[in-house]
Every structure is written in structure tokens, then in C-alpha cells.
Amino acid sequence: MTPRLLLTLVMAAAVLTGCATGGERQEAARINTQLGINYLQQDNLNQASQALNKALEQDSRNAEAHAAMAVLSERLDDHDKADRHFRRALRLGDEQPSVHNNYGRFLCNQERYEEADEQFRKAINDPLYERKHLALSNAGLCALRAGRTDKADEYLRRAVEQRPNFAPALRRLAQLRYEQGEYTSARGYYQRFADNGRQNAASLLLGVRIARALGNQDEAASYALRLRSQYPDSEQNRTLQRLDRDD
């Protein structure tokens, strides 16, 4: 959103907050909600709070405003408030798969794994949800945290079926298959991740481990060199040094 458009929306919302009809207040709430979401995306939490509180004053039944306020409250570590706004958004709105996905992620972070899985499944089962791969990937990561590797594997495989180049799911599948001792499968997922995702210290160490498990010493050396040169102070590099000493 450009600064000029942002200013226009602020002025429009301000004009509509005077002696406004119900329809005008709803429109003002819609504008303030969009402003709040824009501020959230910019990580400007103070301005986001002001805009979203104004939106809810103007229209307390605006489901999108409640959903945005839930995300804001979560970022501010007000978990009770976040939970209330998530539930309010779902009660007020039609089926909203993105809200189910975000609420599932929130519940998983609170270690409410069964409730989280229920929310993810509601998002996944919506035939019109265009970002189903995100809900599937989030469900897979949550299942891993809950110790359900079988369910995690299923969710993550479905995520890459939906979006074959989705790097986060590919990387997690590579990690999971490595831990299960399925090194050839792990390398297949890892290579796809490496072609589509951004490497970091953790993923490079995983590449080293998979390559060494398969006896691919040149490949392992290449990943190890990148880890040492790009992330010399990382915990993963210290782990690599310990592995080298043990060998």
C-alpha cells in the first residue's frame, strides 16, 4: 500500500466516523480493518492496534477485524485475548479457512494439539481454500511437536502434492526421513528443497548428515564448506566440528 493511498484511507475513515449511518460505520470499519492489517504486515503494532480498535468500535461484528486483532494480540503475547478474538471471528464470519489455519497455528503454539488439528482440518477440507498447502504444512509441523510422526508425514506429503516446490514442507520431510533412517528418500526431498528454498545453518547441517549417511563425501564436503564459511559462529557449525572430531 502506497503512502498516498494509506493517507486517503485514513482520511476516509476519519470522515466516516462522525454522524454516520450504520452502513457508513461498517464501511469505516472495513477501511480501518484494512489499515490495521497493513500495519500488521509492516510490523507497526501500535498503529495496527489503534486502527483495529477503531474498526471494532465502528462495527463489533466485523469478522475480519476480530481475526486481525487475534493475530495482533498473539504477537503481543496476550494469549487469552487472541483466543477470544479468533473464536469471535469464526462465530461471526462464514467459513474462513485462513482463520481456521491461523487459529490452529495459535493453538499449536499453546500446546493444545488436538484442538489445533481440528482447526487445521477445517481449513484443509475447504474445497475453495487456495492456500491449502500452508494448512497442511502447519498441521504437519504441529503433529511433529505432538510426537505424531505418522500423521506429520501424511500432512507434509499432502502439502507437497498440493505445492510441489513448497520449500518448508520439503525441508521438514527431508529431516523426518533422515531421522527415520530413510536416507535415499531424505536426499530426494532435500534436493528439491535445495532447488527451491533458502539455505540456513540448520538446513546445511542436515545436508551434510544426509550426504554422509549415503556415503556421498563430495556432496557432504560441499555443504560443510558452506556451513563453515557462511555461518562460522552458529551452533550448527559447532555441532559439525564435534561430528568431525568424533569421526
N, C-alpha and C positions, 0 to 999 in steps of 0.2 A: 504494500500500500504506500503510495507516494505521500510526502508531507502535505501537498496541496489537497489531495483527496481526504487525508486524515483531518485537516483543518475544516474542510467542508462538512464532513460528517459530525465533527464536534459542534459546529455552529448550528447544523440542522437539528441535532439532538437537543441543544440548548433552547432553540426557538420553540420546540415542541413540548417543552416541559412546563410552559406557563398554563394558561387556561385552555387545556386541551381536552378533546373528546376522547372516549375510550379507544377509538381506532387510532387517533394520533398518538396516544400514550403507548399503544402497542408498537407503533412504528418507531417511536423514540426508543423504546426498549430494544427493538431489533437493532437499531443503529448502535446503541451503547453496547449491546452484546458483541457486535462485530468489532467495535473498538477494543473491547476487553480482550477478545480472542487475539486481535492483532498485537496488543501489548503483551499478552502471554507469550506469543511467538517471539517477541523481541526480548523476553525475559525482564520486562519492565513491570514488576509485580505490584508496585504501588499504584501506578496508573491503571493497571488491569483491575485492581480491587475497586478503585473509585468508579470506573466505568461499569463494572458488573453489578456493584451495589446499586448504582443508579438505575440500571436496567431492571433489577428486581423490584425496586421501589415503583417503577413505572408499570411493570407487569409481572406480578409474582407468579404467574402461571406460564412464564416463558421457559420451556423445557431446555432450550439451548443455553440460556443464561445460567440455569442451575447446573447443567453439565460442565460449563466453563468454570463456574465457581467451585465445583467439586475438584477440578484439576488444580485450580489456584490454591485451594485450601490444602490439598495434598502437598503441593510444593512448599507451603508454609508450615508443614508438619502439624496441621490441625486436623487430625485424622477423623475425629468424631464429626466435625463439620463437613469434611469431604464425604463421608459416608452418607450423611443426611442429604446432601445435595445430589449425589449420584442417585439415591433411591427416589428423590423427588423428581428428578429429570426423567427417570424411567416410568414413573407413575403418570406424569403429565403428557409425555410425548407418545407418538406412535412407536412401533418397534424401531429402535435405533441401534443398529449393530455396532456402530463406533462407540456408543456409550457403554454397551454391554462389554465391549473389548476393554475400554479404559477402566471400567469398574472391576472387571476380572483382574486386570493388572494390579489395581489398587489392593484388592482383597488378597491376592497372592503375596504382595509385599507385607501384608499384615498376618501372613501365615494362615490364612483362612482358605485352605487349599480346595476343599470340596465346594465351597461357595464360589470360589474363583472359577473352578472348572465349569460349574453350571452357567456362569455368565459367558465364558468363552464359547461354550457350545451353542448358546443362543445367538451369538454373533456368527459363528461358523455355519449354523443351519439356516441363516437368512439367504435365500437364493439371489437376492439383489445386492448383497454386500460385495462391493468391488475390491475391497482390501482384505479378503478372507485369509490370505497368506499371513497377514500380520496377526490375526487372532489365532491361527493355527500355530504360528511360531511362539507367540506368548503362552499359549496353552502348553506347548512342549516344554518351554523353559520352566513353567510353573510345575509341571509334572516332575521334572528333574529335581526341583527343590523339595518336592514332596516325597522323593525317593521312588517314584514310579517310572522306572526307566523304560518299561514296556510301553506304557502309554505315551511317554515322551517321544520314543522312536516313531510311533504311529503318527502323532501330531506333526512332528518335524518332516517326516516323509511326505505327508499330505501337503505341507507348506511348500515344499519344493516341486511337488506336482502342480500346484497352483501357479507358482512363480519359479521356474527352473533356475533362474540366476539370483535368487534371493540369498545374499551372502550370509546374513546372520544364521539362518536355518542350516545352510550348508556347513558352516563352521562348527555348529553345535553337533550336527550329525557326524562330522569327522571326529570330533572329540569323543562322542559316545561310542562310535565303532572302535576307536582306538582303545578305549577303556575296556571294551568287551573282547579285545584280542582279535578283532576282525580287521587286520591291518590293510589288506588289499581294498576292502570296501572303504576304510577310513581314508586311504590315499585318493580314491576316486572322488569322494566328497571334498577332500581338502584341495585337490587340483581345481575343481570347479569353484570353490571359494576363492582360491588364489587368483583365478582369472576374473573374478567379479567383485571382490571385496578389498578393503584396505587392510593391509597387514599392520599388526602391532606386536609388541613384545610377546604377548601370550600366544598369538597365532603362529609366530615364527618358531617358538619353542615347540609347539605342537607339531609343526612341520618337521623339525629336527627329529622328534621322537618317532613319528610315523616312518620317516625315511630310514632311520637306524633300525627300527623293528623289521623292516623289509630288506635290510642289507644294502640299501642304496646310499653308499658312503659319499659319493659326489654330491648328490642332492642334499644330504644331511649337512655336508660341509658348507654348501651354498647358503642354506637357511641359517646355519650357525654364524657364518661370517656377517650376514645382515643383522642378526640379533646383536652380535658384539659391537658392530660399528654404529648401528642406529640407536641402540638402547643400552649403552655400556653400564649405566647406573641402575638398571632395572632389577627387580627381584628375579625375573626370568633369566637374566644373564648370570646372576649368582647361582641359580639352580643349574644352568648349563655348565658352569665351572665345576660344581660339585659332581655332576654326572661325568664330566671328563676325568676328574680325579679318581672317581670310583672305577672307571674303565682301566 
